[in-house]
Amino acid sequence: MDSLQGQLLIASAKLVDPNFARSVIVMVQHGEEGALGLIVNRPLETTMKEVCEKALDLPCEVDGQLHQGGPCEGPLMVVHTHENVSDLEVFPGVYFTTDKSKIEWLMQHNEDAAIKFFVGYAGWAPGQLEGEIESESWLIAPADARQVLDGSPSGEEQWSKLMTQLTLGKYLDPTRIPDDPSLN
């Protein structure tokens, strides 16, 4: 299977694992060693500014929601549009970092860039994700910066909208599908 880095995984309706049900994941890395992704539609109840004030004792210019990136524990992870402080380019114009000094810089210098902070991640052992895709647990779609970094629509709405585009979009022009189907 080709690398899924930079793609979206959308949980199929039959995926009932509560860690992943109705999730949308951006694939950060995918190769022979396994895969790492971040759930982009699971905002937590706290903001990065609150976390900085309470736990990190660092100045923070970012006031966006902190997100639950997945069930695996790991360092604070950031997806953003600042090429100069990236560890990895996920797809053109969107970058990933876990480096502490780069994250501190992002917290203090984020005037015009899109950014999302994550605790936890979704991880797969070699071959595990491929098996889940084969069993139709995941649908795959190209990612774009808006889907990954924008905070709206809400998590449930984002999943629903992508599912509609991927399923009905096979039969209809996706641009003609209304956000609210009851408007037909």
LINGIBEL-V326964 format. One record per residue. N is the residue number from 0. RES is the residue in one letter. BURIAL is 1 if it has 24 or more other C-alpha atoms within 12 Angstrom, else 0. D_CENTER is the distance of its C-alpha to the mean C-alpha in Angstrom with 2 decimals. Layout:
BEGIN
N|RES|BURIAL|D_CENTER / N|RES|BURIAL|D_CENTER
END
This chain:
BEGIN
0|M|0|21.17 / 1|D|0|19.72 / 2|S|0|16.68 / 3|L|1|13.36 / 4|Q|1|11.80 / 5|G|1|10.08 / 6|Q|1|9.90 / 7|L|1|7.87 / 8|L|1|9.15 / 9|I|1|10.33 / 10|A|1|12.41 / 11|S|1|16.00 / 12|A|0|18.35 / 13|K|0|20.20 / 14|L|0|17.49 / 15|V|0|18.87 / 16|D|0|17.57 / 17|P|0|16.62 / 18|N|0|13.85 / 19|F|1|12.04 / 20|A|1|14.07 / 21|R|1|12.56 / 22|S|1|8.93 / 23|V|1|6.36 / 24|I|1|4.58 / 25|V|1|4.23 / 26|M|1|7.56 / 27|V|1|8.72 / 28|Q|1|12.18 / 29|H|1|14.34 / 30|G|0|18.10 / 31|E|0|21.28 / 32|E|0|20.39 / 33|G|1|17.40 / 34|A|1|13.64 / 35|L|1|10.73 / 36|G|1|7.07 / 37|L|1|4.40 / 38|I|1|4.16 / 39|V|1|2.84 / 40|N|1|6.53 / 41|R|1|8.53 / 42|P|1|10.31 / 43|L|1|13.29 / 44|E|0|16.81 / 45|T|0|17.19 / 46|T|1|16.56 / 47|M|1|16.37 / 48|K|0|19.95 / 49|E|0|21.14 / 50|V|1|19.73 / 51|C|1|21.42 / 52|E|0|24.62 / 53|K|0|24.90 / 54|A|0|23.69 / 55|L|0|23.32 / 56|D|0|26.37 / 57|L|0|24.81 / 58|P|0|24.98 / 59|C|1|21.73 / 60|E|1|21.38 / 61|V|1|17.79 / 62|D|1|17.84 / 63|G|1|14.30 / 64|Q|1|12.90 / 65|L|1|11.79 / 66|H|1|8.81 / 67|Q|1|9.34 / 68|G|1|6.97 / 69|G|1|9.50 / 70|P|0|13.29 / 71|C|0|14.28 / 72|E|0|15.69 / 73|G|0|15.24 / 74|P|0|15.58 / 75|L|1|13.72 / 76|M|1|10.86 / 77|V|1|9.98 / 78|V|1|8.16 / 79|H|1|10.98 / 80|T|1|13.76 / 81|H|1|16.65 / 82|E|0|17.89 / 83|N|0|20.69 / 84|V|1|18.68 / 85|S|1|16.26 / 86|D|1|16.48 / 87|L|1|14.83 / 88|E|1|14.00 / 89|V|1|10.86 / 90|F|1|12.40 / 91|P|0|15.16 / 92|G|1|14.73 / 93|V|1|11.27 / 94|Y|1|11.79 / 95|F|1|10.86 / 96|T|1|13.38 / 97|T|1|14.69 / 98|D|0|18.23 / 99|K|0|19.87 / 100|S|0|22.01 / 101|K|1|19.33 / 102|I|1|17.18 / 103|E|1|20.46 / 104|W|1|21.14 / 105|L|1|17.84 / 106|M|1|18.76 / 107|Q|0|22.13 / 108|H|0|21.70 / 109|N|1|18.95 / 110|E|0|21.17 / 111|D|0|19.83 / 112|A|1|16.41 / 113|A|1|12.97 / 114|I|1|11.07 / 115|K|1|8.51 / 116|F|1|9.74 / 117|F|1|8.74 / 118|V|1|11.46 / 119|G|1|11.36 / 120|Y|1|9.43 / 121|A|1|9.87 / 122|G|1|12.85 / 123|W|1|15.39 / 124|A|0|18.97 / 125|P|0|20.61 / 126|G|0|21.04 / 127|Q|0|19.24 / 128|L|1|16.23 / 129|E|1|18.83 / 130|G|0|20.89 / 131|E|1|18.26 / 132|I|0|17.70 / 133|E|0|21.50 / 134|S|0|21.94 / 135|E|0|19.79 / 136|S|1|17.18 / 137|W|1|14.37 / 138|L|1|14.48 / 139|I|1|13.22 / 140|A|1|12.65 / 141|P|1|12.38 / 142|A|1|9.40 / 143|D|0|10.57 / 144|A|1|9.99 / 145|R|0|10.70 / 146|Q|1|8.14 / 147|V|1|5.24 / 148|L|1|7.59 / 149|D|1|9.94 / 150|G|1|10.56 / 151|S|0|12.58 / 152|P|0|13.24 / 153|S|0|12.82 / 154|G|1|10.43 / 155|E|0|13.30 / 156|E|0|14.23 / 157|Q|1|11.06 / 158|W|1|11.43 / 159|S|1|15.14 / 160|K|1|15.13 / 161|L|1|13.24 / 162|M|1|15.58 / 163|T|1|18.50 / 164|Q|1|17.86 / 165|L|1|17.54 / 166|T|0|20.55 / 167|L|0|22.90 / 168|G|0|21.87 / 169|K|0|23.82 / 170|Y|0|26.91 / 171|L|0|26.46 / 172|D|0|25.38 / 173|P|0|21.83 / 174|T|0|22.87 / 175|R|0|25.68 / 176|I|0|23.74 / 177|P|0|23.95 / 178|D|0|21.17 / 179|D|0|23.78 / 180|P|0|25.67 / 181|S|0|28.55 / 182|L|0|29.52 / 183|N|0|30.92
END
